[in-house]
């Protein structure tokens, strides 16, 4: 069973990361001319509008999976006008990219904070690396520094995972929607039509479920190598 403090940290980071992700989608859509998500109050870092839209994905399922498996699994969504997306596939592509892009920015912010903490003598490379142990505190065990090290570790790992997961170019993930930015416009419209097929989304989820562990581990270790030059793990 997950330690209660660690569980609270997991859920808090999950809610914040997903809220930022969906708010970024909504903001990009608004800037591109679609006010659907804006009208629903989702251009906001307040998690309540996002929870209200997806109570199962942001509250019930994450809490249940956290209790049962020690890790929150969930989902959220920002509404958009499909007619707008069909008229402006490039703008829709940037909307899709904005979500995982925000998680990458948060992961980089966490990494920079860790590097600053290492330089200031507050954090150090941990003896063993993991999702909850990206950095370790040089302060007293159980103190504020140890708590912030745990929170930073989860914050970094969760946002890196959400970035890599959502950038996979398969429906229904954001990477699929962002593909239109690399395609000629006629192909982009055709891809959007095909990617919206339900059976492709089902196949995509199966593929992602099997591939994400294979992709995440080497990327995670590579980034850790940049955080702590000369330190080897794995």
Secondary structure per residue as TSV (DSSP state, phi and psi in degrees):
chain	resnum	aa	ss	phi	psi
A	1	X	-	360.0	140.0
A	2	X	-	-66.6	138.3
A	3	X	-	-57.8	134.6
A	4	X	H	-55.6	-42.4
A	5	X	H	-64.7	-43.8
A	6	X	H	-64.7	-38.4
A	7	X	H	-63.2	-42.5
A	8	X	H	-62.8	-42.3
A	9	X	H	-62.5	-44.0
A	10	X	H	-57.3	-49.8
A	11	X	H	-68.4	-40.1
A	12	X	H	-62.4	-43.1
A	13	X	H	-67.2	-41.4
A	14	X	H	-57.4	-49.3
A	15	X	H	-61.9	-44.6
A	16	X	H	-65.7	-46.0
A	17	X	H	-63.0	-42.6
A	18	X	H	-70.0	-38.0
A	19	X	H	-61.7	-46.6
A	20	X	H	-62.1	-41.6
A	21	X	H	-58.2	-50.8
A	22	X	H	-72.0	-35.2
A	23	X	H	-63.4	-35.7
A	24	X	H	-66.3	-42.5
A	25	X	H	-56.1	-49.9
A	26	X	H	-63.7	-40.9
A	27	X	H	-65.2	-43.5
A	28	X	H	-64.6	-39.8
A	29	X	H	-63.9	-42.7
A	30	X	H	-59.6	-46.2
A	31	X	H	-64.1	-27.9
A	32	X	T	-86.5	-2.3
A	33	X	T	107.7	1.7
A	34	X	-	-105.2	114.9
A	35	X	-	-98.3	13.8
A	36	X	H	-58.8	-53.8
A	37	X	H	-69.2	-34.4
A	38	X	H	-60.4	-42.4
A	39	X	H	-64.6	-26.1
A	40	X	T	-87.7	4.3
A	41	X	T	78.2	19.0
A	42	X	-	-94.4	-0.7
A	43	X	S	-84.5	67.3
A	44	X	S	-158.2	146.6
A	45	X	S	-90.4	4.8
A	46	X	-	-76.4	120.1
A	47	X	H	-70.2	-16.1
A	48	X	H	-59.8	-48.0
A	49	X	H	-60.1	-34.4
A	50	X	H	-73.2	-39.4
A	51	X	H	-66.5	-37.3
A	52	X	H	-64.6	-35.2
A	53	X	H	-75.0	-38.1
A	54	X	-	-130.0	69.2
A	55	X	H	-63.5	-35.7
A	56	X	I	-69.9	-45.4
A	57	X	I	-72.3	-27.2
A	58	X	I	-108.2	-14.6
A	59	X	I	-123.5	-64.4
A	60	X	I	-68.2	-56.5
A	61	X	H	-63.9	-45.6
A	62	X	H	-58.9	-40.9
A	63	X	H	-68.2	-42.7
A	64	X	H	-63.9	-46.3
A	65	X	H	-68.4	-30.6
A	66	X	H	-66.2	-42.2
A	67	X	H	-68.0	-42.2
A	68	X	H	-80.4	-39.4
A	69	X	H	-117.6	-6.6
A	70	X	S	81.0	9.6
A	71	X	S	-148.1	131.5
A	72	X	-	-78.8	128.4
A	73	X	-	-117.5	130.2
A	74	X	-	-165.5	-168.8
A	75	X	-	-159.7	167.2
A	76	X	-	-155.7	174.6
A	77	X	-	-157.1	149.7
A	78	X	-	-113.4	126.3
A	79	X	-	-71.4	150.6
A	80	X	-	-147.8	163.5
A	81	X	-	-87.7	112.4
A	82	X	H	-61.7	-28.1
A	83	X	H	-68.3	-38.9
A	84	X	H	-61.6	-44.8
A	85	X	H	-62.9	-36.9
A	86	X	H	-68.9	-36.5
A	87	X	H	-74.9	-30.8
A	88	X	-	-130.5	70.3
A	89	X	H	-61.5	-32.8
A	90	X	H	-67.0	-43.3
A	91	X	H	-62.9	-39.5
A	92	X	H	-64.4	-34.5
A	93	X	H	-63.6	-42.6
A	94	X	H	-66.8	-35.3
A	95	X	H	-59.8	-45.1
A	96	X	H	-63.2	-39.9
A	97	X	H	-71.1	-26.7
A	98	X	H	-61.9	-37.2
A	99	X	H	-62.2	-61.7
A	100	X	H	-63.7	-29.0
A	101	X	H	-61.2	-36.3
A	102	X	H	-68.1	-35.8
A	103	X	H	-69.4	-36.1
A	104	X	H	-62.5	-42.6
A	105	X	H	-61.8	-40.3
A	106	X	H	-68.0	-38.6
A	107	X	H	-63.8	-41.4
A	108	X	H	-66.5	-36.2
A	109	X	H	-63.7	-42.5
A	110	X	H	-63.9	-42.5
A	111	X	H	-62.5	-42.1
A	112	X	H	-64.2	-40.1
A	113	X	H	-63.4	-41.1
A	114	X	H	-63.4	-44.6
A	115	X	H	-61.8	-41.4
A	116	X	H	-63.5	-42.0
A	117	X	H	-64.3	-37.2
A	118	X	H	-65.0	-44.9
A	119	X	H	-63.3	-31.3
A	120	X	T	-86.5	-3.1
A	121	X	T	83.9	17.3
A	122	X	S	-93.9	-32.2
A	123	X	E	-124.6	162.2
A	124	X	E	-149.7	166.5
A	125	X	-	-63.6	132.0
A	126	X	-	-74.1	161.8
A	127	X	S	-65.8	-38.7
A	128	X	S	-132.9	136.2
A	129	X	-	-93.2	149.1
A	130	X	B	-170.7	178.5
A	131	X	T	-57.1	-38.1
A	132	X	T	-102.7	6.3
A	133	X	B	-137.1	61.2
A	134	X	S	-78.0	-30.5
A	135	X	S	-142.5	162.7
A	136	X	E	-127.9	152.9
A	137	X	E	-87.6	144.5
A	138	X	S	-93.5	1.6
A	139	X	S	-88.2	-171.7
A	140	X	-	-67.8	139.6
A	141	X	T	-57.7	136.5
A	142	X	T	83.2	-1.3
A	143	X	S	-86.0	-174.9
A	144	X	H	-63.0	-40.2
A	145	X	H	-63.0	-39.9
A	146	X	H	-65.6	-39.1
A	147	X	H	-65.5	-41.1
A	148	X	H	-69.4	-33.0
A	149	X	H	-64.0	-42.0
A	150	X	H	-63.9	-45.8
A	151	X	H	-64.5	-42.9
A	152	X	H	-63.4	-39.4
A	153	X	H	-62.5	-48.3
A	154	X	H	-65.6	-40.2
A	155	X	H	-60.2	-46.6
A	156	X	H	-64.1	-51.5
A	157	X	H	-64.3	-43.7
A	158	X	H	-62.9	-44.4
A	159	X	H	-72.2	-33.7
A	160	X	H	-64.4	-42.9
A	161	X	H	-62.2	-46.1
A	162	X	H	-64.2	-36.8
A	163	X	H	-63.3	-52.6
A	164	X	H	-64.7	-41.4
A	165	X	H	-60.8	-50.5
A	166	X	H	-76.5	-16.3
A	167	X	T	-86.2	-4.4
A	168	X	S	-65.1	127.3
A	169	X	S	-81.6	52.7
A	170	X	S	-129.8	142.4
A	171	X	T	-62.8	144.4
A	172	X	T	-99.4	23.3
A	173	X	S	-80.6	163.9
A	174	X	H	-62.6	-32.0
A	175	X	H	-59.0	-32.0
A	176	X	H	-66.1	-44.4
A	177	X	H	-66.8	-32.1
A	178	X	H	-76.2	-15.1
A	179	X	G	-58.2	-28.1
A	180	X	G	-62.0	-21.2
A	181	X	G	-70.4	-17.4
A	182	X	G	-104.8	-3.5
A	183	X	S	-108.8	151.9
A	184	X	-	-58.3	152.9
A	185	X	H	-58.5	-40.7
A	186	X	H	-63.3	-40.8
A	187	X	H	-68.3	-36.7
A	188	X	H	-60.8	-43.8
A	189	X	H	-64.3	-40.4
A	190	X	H	-66.2	-40.1
A	191	X	H	-63.9	-41.9
A	192	X	H	-60.3	-40.1
A	193	X	H	-65.0	-44.1
A	194	X	H	-70.7	-39.4
A	195	X	H	-67.4	-19.0
A	196	X	T	-82.4	-3.3
A	197	X	-	-69.6	130.0
A	198	X	H	-58.6	-36.8
A	199	X	H	-67.5	-31.1
A	200	X	H	-68.9	-37.2
A	201	X	H	-63.0	-40.5
A	202	X	H	-64.6	-45.0
A	203	X	H	-62.3	-41.2
A	204	X	H	-61.0	-41.8
A	205	X	H	-65.1	-38.0
A	206	X	H	-64.8	-43.4
A	207	X	H	-61.8	-46.5
A	208	X	H	-62.7	-43.5
A	209	X	H	-56.8	-34.5
A	210	X	H	-88.5	-27.7
A	211	X	H	-92.0	-30.3
A	212	X	H	-59.6	-38.2
A	213	X	H	-62.9	-35.3
A	214	X	H	-69.0	-36.5
A	215	X	H	-80.1	-42.0
A	216	X	H	-64.3	-46.0
A	217	X	H	-57.4	-51.5
A	218	X	H	-66.5	-35.3
A	219	X	H	-67.0	-43.7
A	220	X	H	-56.8	-48.3
A	221	X	H	-65.8	-36.2
A	222	X	H	-64.9	-41.8
A	223	X	H	-69.1	-37.8
A	224	X	H	-61.0	-37.1
A	225	X	H	-61.9	-31.7
A	226	X	H	-76.0	-31.3
A	227	X	H	-68.1	-39.5
A	228	X	S	-127.8	79.0
A	229	X	T	-57.7	133.0
A	230	X	T	91.2	-12.0
A	231	X	-	-97.8	131.3
A	232	X	-	-115.2	135.1
A	233	X	-	-127.1	160.8
A	234	X	-	77.1	360.0
